[in-house]
């Protein structure tokens, strides 16, 4: 009952806030749109990043309102069932999630003129696997829907940070589906066990997605983590973390819990670059995202090649994260060369 009341209280605040901001931006359209264009012209930003951001924000908030209304409609449609737990209700919520997330991704690609390059997309299939993604910005959370869920009909179970419950659509639909919202520091032992349980009963159309870093990468976060790790020079993770310039060390709790519960599952890694410019509003307003080349690479590790011992699995995960960092560094170097050409 306490959790139910917290959900209701949070949703009253988040839905009201999203609706109010959307109505304000919409009502101010005759003034705000010219003001954004004028700001771009004054700064000689002829690709109009401020205006594009305003358009994106307007669409995103409208899409949030649509998602909440559609979720309520699904609840009404299936209200006759016992607590809306039957298979048709779950399928309908998955379809809503796919449509909502993929539409948001498509609008972002079109509005910011993003260029997408994907390597080894065939490694996405089959399902029944774990998907370990690099994390650089909020935009990362819609990549799996755009590239995995909607194109292939895979029902991904997400491990997400608890703060995302303040997004109304992620909160309402996300909690109807088998997802877990956990503390970023991985300190909740019960939550880690619940993460592991996500692996139970996976079929060929299912999968579990987790961001092993636990938070978005930034140079300052990297330095803070290194400072803490250097307090114990014997920590075997330290040489890896000092070598990596583009990623954070993976948190072991969630990934190892998944591998412990389903050692028969393959692991698919996803390294990507280009969305770093979406990590802050300032960068987007300065035009860093416009025309960005988003490079994405998948690779699959068969379950038979994942070590059986947990200690070995931890080191194996760090070795795979070496590949993620190498891809990110190589992509950054290519982007730098292309900008000079």
LOSETI-260898 format. One line per field, with one value per residue (C-alpha): x, y negated, z negated; residue in one letter. Coordinates in Angstrom, 2 decimals. Layout:
// residues N
u X	...
v Y	...
w Z	...
res A	...
***
This chain:
// residues 341
u 0.00	2.83	4.42	1.05	0.53	4.06	3.33	0.10	1.73	4.70	2.48	0.24	3.32	5.08	2.02	0.87	4.35	4.75	1.26	1.75	5.14	3.78	0.78	3.03	5.39	2.48	0.73	3.98	4.62	3.92	6.55	8.98	9.54	10.63	12.68	14.56	15.20	16.41	18.76	20.27	20.72	22.33	24.85	25.29	24.10	22.61	21.69	19.31	20.11	17.99	14.95	15.44	15.72	12.51	10.72	12.09	11.05	7.56	7.22	8.71	6.29	3.36	4.48	4.63	1.04	0.03	1.79	0.03	-3.36	-2.72	-1.64	-4.83	-6.83	-5.23	-6.05	-9.70	-9.85	-8.58	-10.17	-12.42	-9.42	-8.00	-5.53	-4.69	-2.18	-3.29	-1.16	-3.13	-2.65	1.10	1.38	-0.55	1.79	4.84	3.43	2.76	6.32	7.79	5.65	6.32	10.10	10.67	8.62	10.66	13.85	12.67	11.73	15.12	16.96	14.99	15.04	18.76	19.79	21.56	23.60	23.38	26.03	25.41	27.91	27.00	23.28	22.77	24.24	21.09	19.22	18.19	16.59	16.76	19.95	21.35	22.09	24.85	24.85	27.27	25.69	26.44	23.12	19.39	19.04	20.68	17.47	15.56	18.28	17.26	13.64	14.69	17.23	16.12	12.56	10.38	12.25	12.48	9.56	11.84	10.33	13.19	13.16	15.02	17.22	16.96	17.87	15.13	15.19	13.59	10.34	9.82	9.26	5.49	5.54	8.51	6.86	3.37	4.09	7.51	6.06	3.39	6.11	8.86	11.41	13.44	14.17	17.18	19.54	22.47	25.10	24.01	23.76	20.34	21.00	17.31	17.10	20.11	18.38	15.28	17.46	18.72	15.16	14.45	16.40	13.86	11.62	13.20	12.06	13.43	11.49	12.67	15.82	17.20	18.90	21.22	23.65	26.58	28.19	25.15	25.29	26.14	29.81	31.53	35.19	34.37	32.61	35.58	37.99	35.82	35.68	39.43	40.05	38.00	39.56	43.11	42.46	43.00	45.97	45.40	41.99	42.29	39.86	42.13	44.48	41.46	39.81	43.03	43.43	39.87	39.23	35.73	33.87	33.29	34.11	31.09	29.29	29.38	26.23	23.57	25.42	26.69	23.22	21.82	24.55	24.05	20.31	20.58	24.04	22.57	21.92	24.18	25.45	25.20	27.33	26.52	29.15	28.12	29.37	27.91	25.28	27.72	26.45	23.03	24.46	23.75	21.27	24.12	25.77	22.50	21.84	25.32	24.54	26.73	24.05	23.08	24.42	26.16	27.32	26.01	28.22	26.90	28.48	26.95	28.76	27.48	29.27	27.77	26.90	29.47	32.24	31.20	33.28	31.50	33.13	31.82	35.30	36.27	33.04	33.92	37.30	35.68	33.20	36.05	37.85	34.73	34.48	38.00	36.38	33.70	36.34	38.46	35.48	34.63	38.21	38.51	35.17	36.20	39.42	37.52	35.09	38.00	39.66	36.39	35.85	39.30	38.79
v 0.00	-2.41	-1.88	-2.38	-5.68	-6.83	-6.02	-8.01	-10.98	-11.02	-10.70	-13.54	-15.76	-14.53	-14.42	-17.83	-19.32	-17.87	-19.00	-22.51	-23.03	-21.71	-24.06	-27.00	-26.25	-25.72	-28.91	-30.81	-29.46	-32.80	-34.49	-31.69	-30.37	-33.79	-34.41	-31.13	-31.96	-35.44	-33.96	-31.66	-34.51	-36.77	-34.00	-33.27	-29.70	-29.19	-25.57	-26.97	-24.75	-26.76	-26.64	-22.92	-22.29	-24.23	-22.12	-18.92	-19.94	-20.79	-17.41	-15.46	-16.99	-16.45	-12.83	-12.41	-13.62	-11.26	-8.35	-9.00	-9.27	-6.09	-4.22	-5.33	-4.19	-0.74	-0.53	-1.35	1.09	3.95	2.87	5.94	8.23	9.14	6.32	6.02	8.86	10.99	11.54	9.23	6.30	6.91	7.18	3.92	2.11	3.45	2.21	-1.20	-1.31	-0.41	-2.93	-5.72	-5.19	-4.56	-7.62	-9.78	-8.39	-8.99	-12.59	-13.15	-11.68	-13.88	-17.08	-17.00	-15.43	-12.56	-10.14	-6.51	-3.85	-0.38	2.50	6.16	5.58	9.29	10.02	8.58	11.81	14.24	13.00	14.75	12.75	10.02	6.64	4.55	0.92	-1.94	-4.99	-8.57	-10.49	-10.28	-9.54	-6.14	-4.85	-5.01	-3.37	0.17	-0.46	-1.89	0.81	3.88	3.93	2.48	3.85	7.37	7.54	8.30	7.77	6.15	6.05	2.94	2.18	-1.60	-4.11	-4.97	-8.68	-7.86	-7.15	-10.91	-10.49	-9.79	-7.37	-5.40	-5.30	-4.18	-1.78	-0.80	0.49	2.52	4.49	6.64	3.86	2.86	-0.69	-0.62	-2.91	-4.02	-3.11	0.54	0.49	2.16	5.90	6.81	4.76	6.61	9.91	8.56	7.59	11.15	12.46	10.53	13.28	15.91	17.42	15.68	16.99	16.34	13.04	11.74	10.08	8.05	4.71	3.04	0.10	1.59	-1.79	-2.72	-6.39	-8.56	-8.93	-12.27	-13.18	-14.56	-11.34	-9.37	-11.44	-11.11	-7.33	-7.12	-9.17	-6.72	-3.64	-4.89	-4.74	-0.99	-0.44	3.35	3.03	5.14	2.80	-0.24	0.44	0.81	-2.38	-4.39	-3.18	-3.99	-7.53	-7.13	-4.84	-4.30	-1.00	1.34	1.89	5.62	6.17	6.08	7.86	10.63	11.13	11.63	14.08	15.98	16.43	17.41	18.76	20.23	16.76	15.12	11.59	8.86	5.76	2.39	-0.33	-3.64	-7.18	-10.46	-11.01	-12.64	-16.00	-15.13	-14.79	-18.43	-21.11	-23.55	-21.28	-20.82	-24.58	-25.15	-22.85	-19.93	-17.37	-18.66	-16.43	-14.17	-10.81	-8.10	-5.03	-1.84	1.60	4.80	8.02	11.26	13.55	17.07	18.35	21.14	18.51	16.72	17.93	20.12	18.71	15.35	13.91	14.82	13.33	9.99	9.87	11.08	8.19	5.71	7.24	6.77	3.19	2.74	3.26	0.69	-1.89	-1.01	-1.48	-4.82	-6.07	-4.97	-6.61	-9.83	-9.85	-9.27	-12.08	-14.43	-13.58	-14.03	-17.46	-18.58	-17.30
w 0.00	-0.83	2.60	4.28	2.49	3.39	7.04	6.98	5.28	7.67	10.75	9.62	9.46	12.62	14.89	13.69	14.21	17.71	18.75	17.35	19.04	22.35	22.23	21.39	24.28	26.64	25.56	25.95	29.46	31.25	29.08	28.23	31.76	33.16	30.03	30.52	34.18	33.22	30.59	33.22	35.70	33.11	32.31	36.04	35.49	38.93	38.25	35.61	32.60	30.13	32.42	33.03	29.30	28.69	31.35	29.82	26.31	27.54	29.27	26.36	23.85	26.21	26.63	22.87	22.63	25.43	23.71	20.40	22.14	24.15	21.01	19.26	22.28	22.13	18.44	19.12	22.03	19.89	16.60	16.53	16.06	12.67	11.97	15.69	15.55	18.45	21.56	23.88	21.50	21.27	25.07	25.50	23.11	24.93	28.24	26.71	25.36	28.75	30.64	28.14	27.96	31.68	32.63	30.27	31.81	35.39	34.68	33.02	36.02	38.43	36.38	35.54	38.88	37.14	39.25	38.13	38.75	37.31	37.30	36.80	36.31	37.01	33.56	31.97	32.70	31.41	28.21	24.87	24.25	22.05	23.67	22.05	23.31	22.96	21.28	22.37	22.31	21.75	25.48	24.86	23.30	26.59	28.70	27.66	28.65	32.02	32.93	30.97	29.67	32.41	35.49	34.07	31.65	28.70	25.27	23.39	19.60	18.48	15.50	15.03	12.37	9.90	10.81	14.17	12.35	12.53	16.27	16.36	19.31	18.02	14.60	15.64	18.50	17.18	13.93	15.71	17.50	15.95	15.42	12.37	11.18	8.87	6.99	9.14	6.52	6.51	2.71	2.49	2.12	2.46	5.66	7.09	6.40	8.15	11.12	11.32	11.27	14.48	16.23	15.23	17.88	20.87	24.23	27.73	27.92	24.54	23.28	20.37	20.96	18.48	18.52	16.56	15.87	13.78	14.77	17.77	18.58	18.11	17.55	14.09	13.04	14.31	12.22	9.10	9.48	10.05	6.91	4.85	6.42	5.87	2.13	2.53	4.90	4.75	6.44	9.62	11.42	11.06	14.05	16.31	15.06	15.43	19.02	20.09	21.32	22.78	20.36	16.66	14.92	15.00	11.72	11.14	9.06	11.75	14.59	12.33	10.82	14.32	15.32	12.06	12.68	16.36	17.23	20.43	21.93	24.52	23.86	26.51	26.00	27.56	27.89	29.43	29.88	31.10	28.43	26.04	27.32	25.86	22.35	21.50	22.56	23.10	25.66	27.54	27.55	28.97	31.89	30.90	31.72	35.17	37.91	35.38	36.68	34.36	34.64	33.07	32.84	31.50	30.73	29.21	26.77	26.70	23.23	23.60	23.78	20.58	17.60	15.08	11.93	10.71	10.12	13.66	14.97	13.34	15.10	18.33	18.17	17.76	20.73	22.84	21.59	22.97	26.38	25.61	24.70	27.75	30.05	28.44	28.74	32.37	33.22	31.52	33.53	36.78	35.98	35.24	38.58	40.47	38.91	40.11	43.65
res X	X	X	X	X	X	X	X	X	X	X	X	X	X	X	X	X	X	X	X	X	X	X	X	X	X	X	X	X	X	X	X	X	X	X	X	X	X	X	X	X	X	X	X	X	X	X	X	X	X	X	X	X	X	X	X	X	X	X	X	X	X	X	X	X	X	X	X	X	X	X	X	X	X	X	X	X	X	X	X	X	X	X	X	X	X	X	X	X	X	X	X	X	X	X	X	X	X	X	X	X	X	X	X	X	X	X	X	X	X	X	X	X	X	X	X	X	X	X	X	X	X	X	X	X	X	X	X	X	X	X	X	X	X	X	X	X	X	X	X	X	X	X	X	X	X	X	X	X	X	X	X	X	X	X	X	X	X	X	X	X	X	X	X	X	X	X	X	X	X	X	X	X	X	X	X	X	X	X	X	X	X	X	X	X	X	X	X	X	X	X	X	X	X	X	X	X	X	X	X	X	X	X	X	X	X	X	X	X	X	X	X	X	X	X	X	X	X	X	X	X	X	X	X	X	X	X	X	X	X	X	X	X	X	X	X	X	X	X	X	X	X	X	X	X	X	X	X	X	X	X	X	X	X	X	X	X	X	X	X	X	X	X	X	X	X	X	X	X	X	X	X	X	X	X	X	X	X	X	X	X	X	X	X	X	X	X	X	X	X	X	X	X	X	X	X	X	X	X	X	X	X	X	X	X	X	X	X	X	X	X	X	X	X	X	X	X	X	X	X	X	X	X	X	X	X	X	X	X	X	X	X	X	X	X	X	X	X	X	X	X
***
